[in-house]
Amino acid sequence: MAAWPLAGPLCADAATLPPLRASFVETFAGPVSFYDRRSRSGRWKTNYWFGDQNDASSRSLPAEKEIYVDREFCGINPFVRSSEGLRIVAAKNPNVADPRLFSPYTGRKTPLPYTSGLITTEASFRQQYGYFEAEMSFPQVRGCWPAFWLLGPPDGPHAGDEIDVVEWVASNPHRLFFNAHYAGKAEAVWVDGYDTARPHKYGILWTPQELVWFVDGASVHRRPNPGLHQPMYMLINLAIGGWDNNLPEDPNGFPASLLVSSVKAYRPAD
């Protein structure tokens, strides 16, 4: 992953948000609406759009060390709801002989060493432009790689388009990464100085002209919109892997959890 540090202080211009209205609000205050593949209903899908939607081919990415699971898929539940929000728990694979938990990228011969969780609004919510925000606390365990991101529509030519609202790897716990991927091109930046064990609100303002990243309501980076002009959906996941010397992971740090307190989206006011 190519990345460059931001020069000088954090963007002190603190962009003023335009008039917006809420279009998606999730605070995990009640039972979580997980997607049901039989009824094709529910807010949060727990696997990627690609591959066989019933097995591991839609539940991991190359070079990562986790498989995204749910209770219906294999009996393992990585999602724990509490008064604080939803915890996505990464743990050591308890069933290394279960072929459902083998890597789809090694001919299904190698069990993935960790299970974890992914939530996505692929089947329930997409939006073009607006402000997107998640309040999260990151697990301070080497190997953990949580992210809040947007993806282009899976059924069109822009499935690879991506906006990384925030990415983080535990090897550098005070550093936040921001990125946008368009037409196969991307250039990440980072900012330092955050206590990521504490809750922070990570957001992005996406307009036809530019992308502006926010942390706790203050703008920290902006760049011209590189060509992202189609509806996108939201994803939050806890991967094991990454870059910046994030591996080898700390085997004594698991289970580890990503706390997601809220996820919100706003669209431009009419």
Secondary structure in CASP SS format (residue, H / E / C, confidence):
PFRMAT SS
TARGET T0000
AUTHOR 0000-0000-0000
METHOD secondary structure of the structure
MODEL  1
M C 1.00
A C 1.00
A E 1.00
W E 1.00
P E 1.00
L C 1.00
A C 1.00
G C 1.00
P C 1.00
L C 1.00
C C 1.00
A C 1.00
D C 1.00
A C 1.00
A C 1.00
T C 1.00
L C 1.00
P C 1.00
P C 1.00
L E 1.00
R E 1.00
A E 1.00
S E 1.00
F E 1.00
V E 1.00
E E 1.00
T C 1.00
F C 1.00
A C 1.00
G C 1.00
P C 1.00
V C 1.00
S C 1.00
F E 1.00
Y C 1.00
D E 1.00
R C 1.00
R C 1.00
S C 1.00
R C 1.00
S E 1.00
G C 1.00
R C 1.00
W E 1.00
K E 1.00
T C 1.00
N C 1.00
Y C 1.00
W C 1.00
F C 1.00
G C 1.00
D C 1.00
Q C 1.00
N C 1.00
D C 1.00
A H 1.00
S H 1.00
S H 1.00
R C 1.00
S C 1.00
L C 1.00
P C 1.00
A C 1.00
E C 1.00
K C 1.00
E E 1.00
I E 1.00
Y E 1.00
V C 1.00
D C 1.00
R H 1.00
E H 1.00
F H 1.00
C H 1.00
G C 1.00
I C 1.00
N C 1.00
P C 1.00
F E 1.00
V E 1.00
R E 1.00
S E 1.00
S C 1.00
E C 1.00
G E 1.00
L E 1.00
R E 1.00
I E 1.00
V E 1.00
A E 1.00
A E 1.00
K E 1.00
N C 1.00
P C 1.00
N C 1.00
V C 1.00
A C 1.00
D C 1.00
P H 1.00
R H 1.00
L H 1.00
F E 1.00
S C 1.00
P C 1.00
Y C 1.00
T C 1.00
G C 1.00
R C 1.00
K C 1.00
T C 1.00
P E 1.00
L C 1.00
P C 1.00
Y E 1.00
T E 1.00
S E 1.00
G C 1.00
L E 1.00
I E 1.00
T E 1.00
T C 1.00
E C 1.00
A C 1.00
S C 1.00
F C 1.00
R C 1.00
Q E 1.00
Q C 1.00
Y C 1.00
G E 1.00
Y E 1.00
F E 1.00
E E 1.00
A E 1.00
E E 1.00
M E 1.00
S E 1.00
F C 1.00
P C 1.00
Q C 1.00
V C 1.00
R C 1.00
G C 1.00
C E 1.00
W E 1.00
P E 1.00
A E 1.00
F E 1.00
W E 1.00
L E 1.00
L E 1.00
G C 1.00
P C 1.00
P C 1.00
D C 1.00
G C 1.00
P C 1.00
H C 1.00
A C 1.00
G C 1.00
D C 1.00
E E 1.00
I E 1.00
D E 1.00
V E 1.00
V E 1.00
E E 1.00
W C 1.00
V C 1.00
A C 1.00
S C 1.00
N C 1.00
P C 1.00
H C 1.00
R E 1.00
L E 1.00
F E 1.00
F E 1.00
N E 1.00
A E 1.00
H E 1.00
Y E 1.00
A C 1.00
G C 1.00
K E 1.00
A E 1.00
E C 1.00
A E 1.00
V E 1.00
W E 1.00
V E 1.00
D E 1.00
G C 1.00
Y C 1.00
D C 1.00
T C 1.00
A C 1.00
R C 1.00
P C 1.00
H E 1.00
K E 1.00
Y E 1.00
G E 1.00
I E 1.00
L E 1.00
W E 1.00
T C 1.00
P C 1.00
Q C 1.00
E E 1.00
L E 1.00
V E 1.00
W E 1.00
F E 1.00
V E 1.00
D C 1.00
G C 1.00
A E 1.00
S E 1.00
V E 1.00
H E 1.00
R E 1.00
R E 1.00
P E 1.00
N C 1.00
P C 1.00
G C 1.00
L C 1.00
H C 1.00
Q C 1.00
P C 1.00
M E 1.00
Y E 1.00
M E 1.00
L E 1.00
I E 1.00
N E 1.00
L E 1.00
A E 1.00
I E 1.00
G C 1.00
G C 1.00
W C 1.00
D C 1.00
N C 1.00
N C 1.00
L C 1.00
P C 1.00
E C 1.00
D C 1.00
P H 1.00
N H 1.00
G H 1.00
F C 1.00
P C 1.00
A E 1.00
S E 1.00
L E 1.00
L E 1.00
V E 1.00
S E 1.00
S E 1.00
V E 1.00
K E 1.00
A E 1.00
Y E 1.00
R E 1.00
P E 1.00
A C 1.00
D C 1.00
END
